[in-house]
Amino acid sequence: CGMIGSREIKINDGILNIKDVVTKENFYTINGKKIHFYYDDEEDGYYLCNGCWSNEYRGRNSENIIHFYIPNTINGKPVIGIDGETFDGMLKLSSFVIDENNQYFCLYQGGLYSKDMKYMYHMPPAYKQDTFRVPDFVEYIMDSALSNEHIKTLILSKNCKNIYEYGVSCAKRLKKIYLPKSIIFIGFKAFTGTTPEEVF
């Protein structure tokens, strides 16, 4: 079961379609584990983030989250984006869960993408195969989207344009990477902790 209309999301059966989270805090919790967010006035929506720091409050997301639940809305406003460091340190992360009617995000083979699949936020977190191929829909690899310690060969989308900061960071076993001709921007430290032997 799940409690909707509260900042506390309780999961008993592992399955929940999230609708709206209502809270006065700058975080909601999943089985007691915090997920932080902030409101963007210009875009009139919320971004999930890694933590919040102020004189009144200092805190980071829990590193022990297994299933990352993304609500449709927070306090009646849509969740429209996810900051790059949101999933940092979540070594136990195994899946994302979103409502099937979410207007901004979708899941594809376990990975987290924008609804139109042009933005890749995170590859399947439990992915342990040697080769990973980014879906051809993807044009933008977001911060830490392809951080994975298992893959040895990475094939980027033929339509990929941008690899943002830390986009392919800490892929320690990566040996080969295929970069398409469509690439026009590679962000600062996009390949930190990643040293492929062959680039095609």
C-alpha positions as CSV (number, residue, x, y, z in Angstrom):
1,C,0.0,0.0,0.0
2,G,1.1,3.6,-0.3
3,M,0.1,6.9,1.3
4,I,-0.6,9.5,-1.3
5,G,-1.1,13.1,-0.2
6,S,1.6,12.8,2.4
7,R,5.3,13.3,2.3
8,E,5.8,9.7,3.5
9,I,5.6,7.0,0.8
10,K,5.3,3.6,2.4
11,I,5.9,0.6,0.2
12,N,4.8,-2.9,1.3
13,D,4.4,-4.7,-2.0
14,G,7.1,-2.9,-4.0
15,I,4.5,-1.6,-6.5
16,L,3.1,1.9,-6.3
17,N,1.9,4.5,-8.8
18,I,2.8,7.8,-7.3
19,K,0.4,10.8,-7.8
20,D,1.0,13.8,-5.5
21,V,3.3,14.4,-2.6
22,V,2.3,17.1,-0.2
23,T,4.8,18.4,2.4
24,K,6.1,21.6,4.0
25,E,9.6,20.1,4.0
26,N,12.2,20.3,1.2
27,F,12.2,16.5,1.0
28,Y,9.8,13.5,0.8
29,T,10.7,10.1,2.2
30,I,10.5,6.6,0.8
31,N,10.2,4.1,3.7
32,G,12.0,6.7,5.9
33,K,14.7,7.5,3.4
34,K,14.9,11.1,2.2
35,I,14.7,12.5,-1.4
36,H,15.3,16.3,-1.7
37,F,13.8,18.7,-4.1
38,Y,13.6,22.5,-4.9
39,Y,11.1,24.7,-6.6
40,D,12.0,26.6,-9.8
41,D,10.0,29.8,-10.0
42,E,10.7,30.5,-13.7
43,E,9.7,27.0,-14.8
44,D,6.9,26.7,-12.2
45,G,7.9,23.2,-11.2
46,Y,10.1,21.1,-9.0
47,Y,13.5,19.5,-9.5
48,L,14.7,16.5,-7.6
49,C,18.3,17.1,-6.2
50,N,20.9,15.5,-4.1
51,G,20.4,17.7,-1.0
52,C,19.7,21.0,0.6
53,W,21.9,23.3,2.5
54,S,20.8,26.5,4.4
55,N,21.1,28.1,7.8
56,E,17.9,26.2,8.9
57,Y,18.6,22.8,7.3
58,R,21.4,20.7,5.9
59,G,20.8,17.3,4.5
60,R,21.5,14.9,1.6
61,N,19.6,12.1,0.0
62,S,19.8,8.7,1.6
63,E,22.4,6.4,0.1
64,N,20.4,3.3,1.0
65,I,17.5,3.8,-1.4
66,I,16.7,0.6,-3.4
67,H,13.6,1.7,-5.4
68,F,13.6,5.4,-6.4
69,Y,10.0,6.7,-6.6
70,I,9.4,9.8,-8.6
71,P,6.1,11.6,-8.0
72,N,4.0,13.3,-10.6
73,T,3.7,16.4,-8.5
74,I,4.8,17.9,-5.3
75,N,2.4,20.3,-3.5
76,G,0.3,20.4,-6.7
77,K,3.2,21.4,-9.0
78,P,4.8,19.0,-11.5
79,V,8.2,17.4,-11.0
80,I,9.8,18.6,-14.2
81,G,13.5,17.8,-13.8
82,I,16.3,15.9,-12.0
83,D,19.6,17.4,-11.1
84,G,22.7,15.5,-12.1
85,E,23.9,14.6,-8.6
86,T,20.6,13.3,-7.4
87,F,21.6,9.6,-7.5
88,D,25.2,10.1,-6.2
89,G,26.3,7.5,-3.7
90,M,23.2,5.3,-4.1
91,L,25.1,2.1,-4.5
92,K,22.0,-0.1,-3.6
93,L,19.8,1.5,-6.2
94,S,18.1,-1.2,-8.3
95,S,15.1,0.5,-10.0
96,F,13.1,3.6,-10.7
97,V,9.3,3.7,-10.3
98,I,7.1,6.4,-11.9
99,D,3.4,6.7,-12.6
100,E,2.4,5.5,-16.0
101,N,0.7,8.8,-16.7
102,N,3.8,10.9,-15.7
103,Q,4.1,13.8,-18.2
104,Y,7.8,14.4,-17.9
105,F,9.6,11.0,-17.4
106,C,9.4,7.5,-18.7
107,L,11.1,4.2,-18.2
108,Y,12.7,2.1,-21.0
109,Q,14.2,-1.3,-20.2
110,G,14.7,-0.1,-16.7
111,G,16.5,3.2,-17.5
112,L,15.1,6.7,-16.7
113,Y,14.4,9.1,-19.6
114,S,12.5,12.2,-20.4
115,K,9.0,11.5,-21.8
116,D,10.2,12.1,-25.4
117,M,13.3,10.0,-24.6
118,K,15.6,12.7,-25.9
119,Y,17.2,13.1,-22.4
120,M,18.8,10.1,-20.6
121,Y,18.9,10.6,-16.9
122,H,20.1,7.3,-15.8
123,M,20.8,3.9,-17.3
124,P,19.2,0.8,-15.7
125,P,20.8,1.0,-12.2
126,A,21.1,-2.8,-11.9
127,Y,22.7,-3.3,-15.3
128,K,25.6,-5.8,-15.2
129,Q,26.2,-6.8,-18.8
130,D,29.4,-6.1,-20.7
131,T,27.8,-4.0,-23.5
132,F,25.3,-1.1,-23.2
133,R,23.7,0.5,-26.2
134,V,22.1,3.9,-25.7
135,P,18.6,4.0,-27.4
136,D,18.6,5.9,-30.7
137,F,16.0,8.3,-29.4
138,V,18.5,9.8,-27.0
139,E,20.2,13.2,-27.9
140,Y,21.4,14.3,-24.4
141,I,23.4,12.3,-21.9
142,M,22.7,13.9,-18.5
143,D,25.1,14.2,-15.6
144,S,26.1,10.7,-14.3
145,A,23.6,9.0,-16.6
146,L,26.1,6.4,-17.7
147,S,28.1,5.8,-14.5
148,N,28.3,2.1,-14.3
149,E,31.2,-0.1,-13.1
150,H,30.2,-3.2,-15.1
151,I,30.1,-2.2,-18.8
152,K,33.1,-2.7,-21.0
153,T,31.7,-1.5,-24.3
154,L,29.5,1.6,-24.6
155,I,27.6,2.4,-27.8
156,L,26.1,5.9,-27.9
157,S,23.0,6.8,-29.7
158,K,23.5,7.7,-33.4
159,N,21.5,10.9,-32.6
160,C,23.5,11.9,-29.5
161,K,24.4,15.6,-29.5
162,N,25.5,16.4,-25.9
163,I,27.3,14.6,-23.1
164,Y,27.0,16.7,-20.0
165,E,29.3,17.0,-17.0
166,Y,30.2,13.6,-15.5
167,G,27.9,11.9,-18.1
168,V,30.1,8.8,-18.4
169,S,32.1,9.1,-15.2
170,C,33.4,6.2,-13.0
171,A,32.8,3.6,-15.7
172,K,36.0,1.9,-14.4
173,R,35.9,-1.2,-16.6
174,L,35.0,0.5,-19.9
175,K,37.3,-0.6,-22.7
176,K,35.6,0.6,-25.8
177,I,33.3,3.6,-26.6
178,Y,31.6,4.4,-29.8
179,L,31.0,8.1,-30.3
180,P,28.7,9.2,-33.2
181,K,29.4,12.0,-35.6
182,S,26.4,13.8,-34.3
183,I,28.3,14.8,-31.0
184,I,28.7,18.6,-30.8
185,F,29.4,19.0,-27.0
186,I,31.2,17.1,-24.3
187,G,31.0,18.6,-20.9
188,F,33.7,19.3,-18.3
189,K,34.9,16.0,-16.7
190,A,32.4,14.0,-18.7
191,F,34.7,11.0,-18.6
192,T,36.2,11.4,-15.0
193,G,37.3,8.0,-13.7
194,T,36.8,6.5,-17.1
195,T,39.7,5.5,-19.3
196,P,38.6,3.6,-22.4
197,E,41.4,1.9,-24.4
198,E,39.6,2.4,-27.7
199,V,37.4,5.2,-29.0
200,F,35.5,4.8,-32.3
